[in-house]
Amino acid sequence: MTDFATVGAAYAAHSRSARGRLRHDLVARRVLTELPDRPVRVLDAGCGDGEMLIRLAAAGHRVTGFDPPAEMLDTAARRIASRPGFAGRVRLVNADIGSFSCDGERFDAVCCHGVLMYLEDPAEAVGRLAGMVGPGGLLSLLTKNGAAVGVREAFRGEYETARELIESGTATSIGNLGLPTRGDDVAALDELASSHGLTPLAWQGVRIFHDHPEDWGPTPAEYAAALETEWAASSRDPYRQLGRMVHTLARREVAGSPT
Ligand SMILES: C[S@@+](CC[C@H](N)C(=O)[O-])C[C@H]1O[C@@H](n2cnc3c(N)ncnc32)[C@H](O)[C@@H]1O
């Protein structure tokens, strides 16, 4: 398993870059759109240094986040401590998807963003996470797009690597942290969610046009325009199919409610 204790600083740097922010902004926008206006209970599985958790808590929700390395959680804890008003609404737990126990609690939303790509097989993890989604609740998964492996490399002019990836049809390539990451297939993720009693919602492709430029440094106005362009493309074919990541969502219907 990847040693995330040693890549925390690199991840934080990527996360705060324009490319990193683009992903957080797109994913948070969709998740917040799907959540009710009132405060609800959210689980952030593999919360890392707390970026999504902070956005959810800022929107008024009660958030539990867990992550395996203590170093990641320490960073999340420091970021949370600097925000007044979060203390009673945010809980951090040192665990991984296999060991986290919610003691029977069910959540209104379970998010797992940027984690599945580090696991050999997403099936068991998705099953565990789906089991923690309460009635009417949401499962939000963000992972690498297995169908678009090689696109980043081709746009960067790394043609030999790109061609090998494209011709081999592999779902694994090197990610932002210099580590191998495995891509997933939207249909397979939706099928997994369905097999655990959830109804898949429309999926989005994330970071379509701005995935490859490592040194992208837009002005605030350029960033805003880029974000809206990415948002427009994220739910439309064929653009979304080339997203570096896929954001799949599924909801557990309330028993007896009309569909
Ligand atoms: C790329 S970071 C994403 C962090 C955060 N979810 C985000 O979107 O910013 C991947 C995170 O997954 C965590 N992780 C890796 N394997 C995990 C597992 N089996 N269970 C839970 N978290 C895991 C890592 O510790 C790391 O914090």
The ligand as a MOL file (V3000), in Angstrom:
LIG
                    3D

  0  0  0     0  0            999 V3000
M  V30 BEGIN CTAB
M  V30 COUNTS 27 29 0 0 0
M  V30 BEGIN ATOM
M  V30 1 C -5.0360 11.6490 -2.9070 0
M  V30 2 S -5.4380 11.6680 -1.2140 0 CHG=1
M  V30 3 C -7.1220 12.2640 -1.2450 0
M  V30 4 C -7.5090 12.9270 0.0360 0
M  V30 5 C -8.9020 13.5550 0.0750 0
M  V30 6 N -9.9560 12.5700 0.0000 0
M  V30 7 C -9.0700 14.5890 -0.9990 0
M  V30 8 O -9.9000 14.3830 -1.8910 0
M  V30 9 O -8.3840 15.6170 -0.9460 0 CHG=-1
M  V30 10 C -5.6750 9.9450 -0.8790 0
M  V30 11 C -5.9940 9.6610 0.5710 0
M  V30 12 O -6.4500 8.3100 0.6690 0
M  V30 13 C -5.9970 7.8060 1.9030 0
M  V30 14 N -6.0660 6.3400 1.8330 0
M  V30 15 C -5.2730 5.4940 1.1620 0
M  V30 16 N -5.6720 4.2190 1.3410 0
M  V30 17 C -6.7680 4.2800 2.1390 0
M  V30 18 C -7.6570 3.3110 2.7060 0
M  V30 19 N -7.4760 1.9960 2.4670 0
M  V30 20 N -8.6620 3.7230 3.4890 0
M  V30 21 C -8.8480 5.0490 3.7200 0
M  V30 22 N -8.0450 6.0140 3.2250 0
M  V30 23 C -7.0250 5.6380 2.4450 0
M  V30 24 C -4.6040 8.3710 2.0140 0
M  V30 25 O -4.0840 8.3210 3.3120 0
M  V30 26 C -4.8050 9.7820 1.5030 0
M  V30 27 O -5.1000 10.6980 2.5240 0
M  V30 END ATOM
M  V30 BEGIN BOND
M  V30 1 1 1 2
M  V30 2 1 2 3
M  V30 3 1 2 10
M  V30 4 1 3 4
M  V30 5 1 4 5
M  V30 6 1 5 6
M  V30 7 1 5 7
M  V30 8 2 7 8
M  V30 9 1 7 9
M  V30 10 1 10 11
M  V30 11 1 11 12
M  V30 12 1 11 26
M  V30 13 1 12 13
M  V30 14 1 13 14
M  V30 15 1 13 24
M  V30 16 1 14 15
M  V30 17 1 14 23
M  V30 18 2 15 16
M  V30 19 1 16 17
M  V30 20 1 17 18
M  V30 21 2 17 23
M  V30 22 1 18 19
M  V30 23 2 18 20
M  V30 24 1 20 21
M  V30 25 2 21 22
M  V30 26 1 22 23
M  V30 27 1 24 25
M  V30 28 1 24 26
M  V30 29 1 26 27
M  V30 END BOND
M  V30 END CTAB
M  END
